[in-house]
Amino acid sequence: MQKKERKGSGWLIFFYTVPSRPVSNRMKVWRKLNKAGAVQMKGAVYILPFTEEHYEFLQWLVAEIAGMKGEAAVVSTEKIDTMKDAELIALFNRQRANDYQSTGKALDDLERRLRSIQKGAKTQNVKGISAQLDKILKTFEDVKQRDFFSSTEGQALDGRIGQVREFLKTYSGAVATKERPAAITTRNPEDYQGKTWITRKRPFIDRMASAWLIMKFIDKSAVFDFMNEEDVNAAGKDSVVFDVRGGEFTHIGDLCTFEVLIRSFSLKEVALKRIAEIVHDLDMKDEKYTAAEAKGIEDILSGIRKTARDDHEMLEKGISVFEMLYAAKTP
């Protein structure tokens, strides 16, 4: 788990009062603050680390409480005189530790099932274990979104979840690919400048992601064109064919084209690894990484595919989505 950087500095203090009736209003406010990751200081006083997103959320909550005939306010401050930043961070980390408890217990049970597999038990349902891991991962990611200071509990769970995923991949036979990685030739970006990059018509996930990667890291002046698959062999000498059978860059083994490009050009950024997991899951459909964001990204790209006027607009909008995803995934 990467240590998260604070957006801005300081703290947001939120305090409110609402009428005692109906009780549901107070519970509604509490649930929203809890889901946002706020820590209760005393009574109806809460604190969040300052970010623009938190500030906007609290402003909306002020307006909502006013509609309940209550009163609320949010104050931004660089420091709290009665407590050091380290003490405040410890409060957040303790609360996240409590939030992670159910995930830890569920993971304990899952690891016991895996140990029985290692001992040769034949009654364990590996698909059932994978489904259980998906549920654990969803709960973990929900808490992780409000683990603002990368608590030790969160980091430990992140590592354990990674080990479980590796075991399941190994057990299902994916280890063979890992032990004998597909032969990929290392390329020099200088040899791929100012090229026309050609792919199949109707670009979708892997082609959109690959085009973004090409423009961002390989050939900033790249031009993209589209052909029917049976015509790509007629591409000119200054063209590079990708994500087409027989193309210069395409699927190899269980790697999608995006992953092949990353390895071919020795791209090492952490954010690219995270995006590659999403692209792989969507393109290969083997649930190798069970990337939590995959479905949402697929829905957005499907919408682009349905509404774009032509292949070029489709690709351009898809590239924009991956640029925003890269910004979100960059520590």
Secondary structure, DSSP 8 states (H G I E B T S, - for coil): ------SSSSEEEEEEE--SSSHHHHHHHHHHHHHHT-EEEETTEEEEE--HHHHHHHHHHHHHHHHTT-EEEEEEES-BTTB-HHHHHHHHHHHHHHHTHHHHHHHHHHHHHHHHHHTT-S---HHHHHHHHHHHHHHHHHHHTT-TT--HHHHHHHHHHHHHHHHHHHHTTTHHHHHS--------GGGGSS-EEEEESS--HHHHHHHHHIIIII-TT-EEEEE-GGGGGG--TTEEEBSSTT-SB--BTTB-HHHHHHHHTT---HHHHHHHHHHHHHHH-S-SS--TTHHHHHHHHHHHHHH-SSHHHHHHHHHHHHHHHHHHH--
